[in-house]
Amino acid sequence: MNSLPLPGQSKELLIPGPVGQIEAILSAPREPLAPAGFALICHPHPLFGGALSNKVTYTLASCAQKAGLYALRFNFRGVGRSEGAHDNGRGETGDVEFLVDWMRQQLPGARVVLAGFSFGAWVSVRAAATVRPVAQVSIAPPFGKYFDDAPPPPRPECPWLVVHGIDDEVVDYRQTHAILDRYVPPPELVTLDGVGHFFHGRLADLGGIVLEFLQRNVHA
């Protein structure tokens, strides 16, 4: 419990992980849910500048706090002060699983939400089979891109929100839509017109969509 920040505050952490320390920021909600819950937030591609400071990643963490959840943002292996080397999604999935276990030690019995943007969205969906979250949030998830055409991960067994800009210049919206349609049932898909990959000028819209989903699916 000593690792938890006070309500409304954040702590910078170095957590001993599978291949060395993991740099993270743990933020507490002003009014925590009871029973407690937390969201693990995964950032975009490490080899293209992705880090826990990414503005979409920050927006997801802010939404989690507003919904009464603790929010853990972290740097994947090889990013910032996180040790290790990029592992094309494999080791990164292990990072997610490890950090969920770590958070469960800080908050025994807590409900888990997995959330991610781009590369982080794919990794967090892949981790869902082991973690079994109560809700899943995926922003512009890539399928096929970055992962050597690996097959789509299994569908998370929980409410699942996907938000994607139709004019995404990095992750093709049409490809994402076609693959999401293969899941049974398909996730809740919200599309935004005139929005590129990084949601420039539309972060408030994104935050409103995510917060409403969390309030609807996480509150007891």
Steps between C-alpha positions, in 0.01 A plus 500: 500500500799733543528530122156662462489878467253710696164583336549730202879463504757308294823313571792434269615141544777263395352152532728192485369311195572186296804649320590785735337809636177636348442875505143586593269770630221394733216751543221479755142613444361778718207273590601132473237244417404244760586225439819638350604479138794600284580554135827399338577734209724389211677754276555499120791345311834522685703522179305802375518723807227335707529553875286541811502877438300463176195728511249226411650277768472789747137557397418134569657524845307820574173331400578207729557735794176688430322163502637426847783270392868506580695545177841348429686631196835338429779486245540175314838329519775708338310831528609781733632353822343159438769240450512226236450518124200522267352152439239555225205459735600171661697622801277807516201273559694350788561849636123559508431170675775566754378852580141384545624247756704776668198728521288218637750473784454871573119476469391146592172403334498805273321501167728539197456708186745464212542795266742584223571716198623362165780248573394511864141420406607181321728393786232561762242298304754218474550512878127488570487121461719467810400811694121467450408868546151626579524745208729560202572830321684501167589820314596456131606136544726369221435152362774358277704820514817481716453136598621300198140428401430317825136385527265724698501422873199325656207720588510633857224339705363834622344821367741632235515853359692586182540863388651572158529805278375444147787709361772318695819534298696235696257214572255435218144542628349271235733216592422544868125506436515183286690307766285622788193374315641146527482502880188350659355713632677793336625774734323829549655709220491879504633674188593866474493689170790727410725345767854379439704251696602733782157664555639851453237748618260220597637373830200642687267299274707188558499554875124541511446174313739303720370646828139419413597141416690458828220647707253266330710183534718533808282665763348243733 
